[in-house]
Amino acid sequence: MEISRDKVIIRTSIIGIIANVFLAAFKAFVGIVSNSIAVTLDAVNNLSDALSSIITIVGTKLAGKLPNKKHPFGYGRIEYLSAMIVSGIVLYAGITSLVESVKKIISPEKADYSTVSLVIIVSAIIVKLILGRYVKAQGEKVNSGSLIASGKDASFDAILSTSVLASAVIYLFTGLSLEAYVGALISVIIIKSGIEMMKDTLDEILGVRADKEMTQKIKSIIKKEPEVRGAYDLIIYNYGPDNNQATVHIEVPDTMTVDKLDELTRRLEKKVMKETGVYLVGVGVYSYNTGDNEAAKLRNAISEKVLAYDFTVQMHGFYVDFETKEVRFDVVLSFAIEPEKALEIINRDLKEAFPECSFQIAADIDVSD
């Protein structure tokens, strides 16, 4: 029986909490007994990891609430908010640790390591390496950004603990105390990690470009249908991990009847959902001219001019009404120019080149590949 995504996240987080609490306790004991600021700060780092896991559990529970009238798209985005809180905790831990390390640099105190303390540090390194690989693997299995980040963080913690061990060994053999400096280094790395986590989460909240592999897969599924000549303007809306909805425009022949179009769009919705897990909530339509070579010639001539600009990415949805001489199409623009300015330039040049035609041009944003 397959375990649900939420259960995997919660179970993995609980394992992380237990491991980090024990590691924090042992390291705090070693840090206090040996008077080691580096080991003590390493313990604080483990404690912040445990707190992060608790917040991940709370966030996952809240995100799993069913949609309701007030929030019809569910609560999935709460996971991003919980990740933002976690990054804030990590950042705070790093800043406070840096302050303590600087104090120790200004007023240094000698550490006193025992064989037991060294064994505990080595054991902590091994535990963190194993925990990191496990948590990351579980995160990749259920597509949880929080778990993947926690797994990477745990593996990185092992490296930090190794630096603490190295400073202890150097002190025992040479008498050179690098304690406070190693603590400062750990603090800076923790701060950097917190900032990166916050930036990544903020990107998710603001919205980022859809994954290229996913967009290409969806378009490929759509274009396999014999009636569809092209798929354009694909936009994926994210409402939390594994909760993606999308809209797209498809290009179909101008002879297609509404009942056949309805049948086609319903078939596409089922296929896209089954093969990608993305719910196709809206399918717009472009019609193309059939049985008319003049339309193809005009399309090629206009396309050549439109795509010659360095700010145009793509032209699609072309259709010409020969009775009214109206030409309509969409043009995908880069972010290097304002849409209004681009349309002004394109309209001016096309009217000059094709004075017998009128143009209805819509500007699209380059949001996918």
Beta strands, then each sheet from edge to edge (+ up, - down):
strand 1: 230-238
strand 2: 244-253
strand 3: 279-288
strand 4: 312-321
strand 5: 326-333
strand 6: 358-365
sheet 1: 1+ 2- 3-
sheet 2: 4+ 5- 6-
end
